[in-house]
Amino acid sequence: MAKNTYGPIPGSAIFNGVMGRKAIIMAANVRIASVAEGIFRAAKETDSALFMELARSECDLKGGYTGLTPHDFSERMQRAAKAVQFGAWALHADHITIKKGDTAEVAATKELIDAQIGAGYTSFAIDASHLFNFEGKTVREELSENIRITSDLATYIRSRLKGKEFGIEVEVGEIGRKDGEGLILTKPEEAVGFIRSLNESGVFPHALAIANGSTHGHTYDAEGNVIDQLSIDIPRTRAIARALRENNLRVGIAQHGITGTPRDLINLHFPKGDIVKGNVGTFWQDVVFNTLKVFEPALYKEIQDWTLEKYRPSNPGKKDRQIFDGNCKFAIREFFKDLYALPEDTEEAIRATAYAESLIFFKAFSSSGTASLVQKNQQ
Ligand SMILES: [Zn+2]
């Protein structure tokens, strides 16, 4: 099917296909669908496998903050893939986040998963990392709720897909969580204990998201200026990957929050192959908004005014620049009609920028050749 329609292939086909290769597969959070075609074109030309994804906060049954439901997102991604005739991609549900783990939340989550499966999703990230038991005496005690919910939902996905292959990512250590000392990082024994417990319950994730020093979105200095993100702890990341390998646990690392990390640093210093999936989200939103600044100044101004008016009251003491930067994502839904009715020259600039930036990501990730590899592996 994938060959003729360029529809998404199972996430497992990508993870298994690139196993052992020193490459990172880009996962693009496409909050505004106009960037998708450029990304797909660059993927095709560089022969790079790809994930297209949105998190639960970005895309749910009510549209999330992007205004896209799973069905809308799937349709738009399939259309873009078809336009460039690219078939080595998976449709991934990023951060299916569970915050409380009670019956109502689990039921609502299963409803979302049903909709994602109905829309043709082929890969899923269950994120119950918030359910951390700080009173726990052992790793298992600390992670018991995360383990319980993750295996319940993974088992649910498997039963709903009735034997069809799919990709599965899980999360230990909430990304960006801080204590008095700074960012809390995942320890190797936490990663090992978590994956081992899941394996024991019959769940074998392909990718594990860890807290290793990244944050979602931009990084700021004390003045609220956007700065490079240099906080990803590479030795810790390597240590976690090594601990997993030494315990015969076959799972790669999903690096979240890549926006802002210089790509030359990724290229030269990231442990490619230990990290198998690299999530890039806010970056693609920037591509659209930076284009609007020049091509659609009136619309950009409207978006700016709306965001500042709405979010200034809840952000006292912060500079307008940072308030806009951190909250403009919520304007996507508000300005949905405008963002999906841009003139062709604006669309062209967005496509071209997304294409060029993707070439740089794919180079930095060493993903060239992975699309063929995945497709060969599938036959
Ligand atoms: Zn994330």
Residues whose N, C-alpha, C, O or C-beta is under 5 A from the ligand:
A	BS01	ZN	H256 G257
